[in-house]
Amino acid sequence: MITQSLGLPHLLGIYELDAVEIGYILDAASEFKKILHRPIKKIPSLRDKTIANLFFENSTRTRISFELAEKRLSADVINFSASTSSVKKGETLLDTVRNILAMRVDMIVIRHPHPGAPHFLARHIPANVINAGDGTHEHPTQALLDAYSLRDHFGQLKGLRVGILGDVRHSRVALSNIFCLLKMGAEVAVCGPPSLIPYHIESLGARRIKTVDELVEWADAVNVLRIQLERQKENYLPSLEEYHRFYGLKRDHIERRTDPLVVLHPGPMNRGVEIESEVADAAHSLILDQVENGVAIRMAVLFLLAQQSPVR
């Protein structure tokens, strides 16, 4: 039974949450995960709510995960795609959302290429807003499901050593994970090509490790990031082959350890680039657990935010 309350009407980023609030979400997700394993997986918690999923960028996993979470909670769901909308005709973001709200929508889940778009909406519309990824800024529900997956596996986050490997510069997942894990008492280190590691990363509280060998030796778990070529306006890498040679997570890395290395990946994976298939499919990979846990986390976020609906 969920008795806690976030006391927040929006989830805009991990930066705005404290450790207690993050803990509430993770605990609530544990309750909803039990429901996902029941024969009847649908509950009427949000049957009086209408939720609009506004995706201004391509997405498969996050959009489907949110939609499934909403339907498991019995909400009415509207899916919006920018590629088939009036945005292509010049309509502004605010006008688009106001038209949707005129249909009596209660909650907005938004993914947008511009950092701060969810924050902008939260200041201007009378509905709950959930950030499903804004540019290279944050992706809070991904960080929450990653933290939940680690806590579920290890039993706790405090004192855990978590490595983040890859394209940190362009990753909203990396930033949200750093905020979340540090707030929950874990240690965080990043590793990747110097061109893909922001110069200020250590000021956030994460340490910097130069090689994958060192990272694997130090970490209890490694979260492998996708190379985000679509976000790179400059050529940060000589080639994908060279990236794989020096920064790909390989079977050799995990076989050198005396204890298992837990591996995560937010998806979609570029097999043979940032991660080898033998690693992605290994016994201590949590990648498929992340997918299942993502539905539970998003059910928890939707449910908790719905208790603090903004006044129309």
Phi, psi and omega in degrees: 000133183266116182247345181283162175224137178287324184073018181238140178272346185224156166240098185259335179182162176291331182306325183280349183264155171251177185298324180295315180294319176299317178299321177302315182295316180296320178295319178296322179298325178299320178292319181288331178296326176299322179294323181294343179261004178275158176301319176255111190264001184255135178231156188269024188301325182238033185291345178260011183249146172243128185239132178252127175263110183253107182245109180265003173228157178298140177200141173242299186298308184295315181296314180294321180297315177296316182297319179294318178300317180296318181288327175297332179268004176071022176283156169277137190238133173242125177256130184239130177240126182297331183293340181241022186247179178287353173302324178295342180263004176106003180293140181284161177301314183295319178295319178301312183291321179297323177294322178292319180294332177297343176273011177069048175275140184263326185224147179237127169252121187232133166245130186215144181289343183262123176303136178093354180301316177296323179295321178299314180296319182300332179278345190238352183232148180271063179208156172295140179236131177240127179279115177260020179122117178236103179057225177261021185274277184223159173217076192298320183290332175293317178297321179295318180288328175294315178297318179297317180297320178291316180296321179297324182280312186268343182096336177198164179256333183300126178084354181289141177258115184240125176263144174242119190242124172129221187277075182290326184303320186257008189258116172288334177296318182298313183297313180296322178294319178299310178303311187293310185294318179295320179295333181266008173091008177277164171260143183230136173228147178243153179211142179168178176303139180308327180290344183248013176245117180301141184297335184267011191299324182290336178291343177277349180108358178268143175270164182244128179241135191280322186240157178294323178303314179294319181297314181295324178292326184278323195273153166273329181213150178232127175260113186267128183262149176284144171287117187263077182297331182290343179261353185271114179272347176235164181274098184272347185229141175297316179192159176292328178297318179291323177301312181299321182299318186260333187231001175287144177272119190243165179302322180303323182297314185280336180285340179284342183281150175277333176243157184295145173261124177279134186238135175234160175203128181287346181073159352287150183272143167258088181297136181085359175247282180272346182206140175276151181300323180298331178278315181299327184258010183290166184298328183259022171278133179256016188297315178286329174298322178301320181297312179296315182294334178298323178293316181296318179297317182288327172299317180297314180297313180300314182296313184293320179291327182295340178285348182235052183292132176298148179285133178287000000 
